[in-house]
């Protein structure tokens, strides 16, 4: 029972980290995949935001709102 509670937030944390890493690489490589990259940034901010909410990490949760905003702005500008 306890293991399930620990595992669920970790899934959000690590999926968010992986999507952020892929986002960073896609934008840095400048290969024309910026829209996909900003979409991944938006998804990453949501996943890490869920993790932060579940773990009561208020500062990280607040930061994710800005990352989500940057993702939306990036998607709009590159579309």
N, C-alpha and C positions, 0 to 999 in steps of 0.2 A: 504494500500500500504506500509506504513512505517513498519507495523508489520511483513510483509513477509520478508523484508530485515533483520530484527533483528532475526527472527526465523531461517532462513536458516543456518547462521553461528553457531548458538547454537546447531543445530542438529549435525553438524560435531564435535563440541567441546565435547558434552556429549557422543556421540557414541565412540569417540576416548578415552575418559576417561574410559568408561565402558570396552572397549576391553583391555585397559592397566591394569585395575584392575584384569580382568580374567587372562590375561597373567601372572601377578605377582603371583597370587595364584597357577596357574598350575605349574609354575617353582618351586616355594617355596615348594609345597607339594611333589615334587619329586615322582610322581606317573607314570612316563613314558609318560607324555603328553607334553614333552618339544617341540617337533616339532610343535604341535598345538599352544603352548604358543608363540613360536617365530613367527609363522605366525600371531597370533593376535597382537604381538608387531609391526610387519611390517604394518598391516592394521591400527592399532592405530596411528602410525606415519604419515600415509597418511591422515587420517581423521583430526588429529590435525594440520597437515601441511596445509591442505585446509583452516581450520578455521583461522590459523595464517596468511596465505596469504590474505584472505578476510578482516581480521581485521588489516592488516599491522603490525603484531607483528613479526618484523624481527628476533629478538633474538630467539623466540620460533620456528619460521620456520627453522632457521639455526640448532637448536638443533634436530629437527625432521629428518634431513638428517643423523645424527649420530645414532639416534634410528632405522631408517630404515636400515642402514648399519649393526647394531647389530642384527636386526631381520634376515637379509639375511645370515649373518655369522652363526647365531644360526641354521637356517634351513639347511644350507649346512652341518654343523658339525653333526647334529642329524639325517640326512637322511641316 
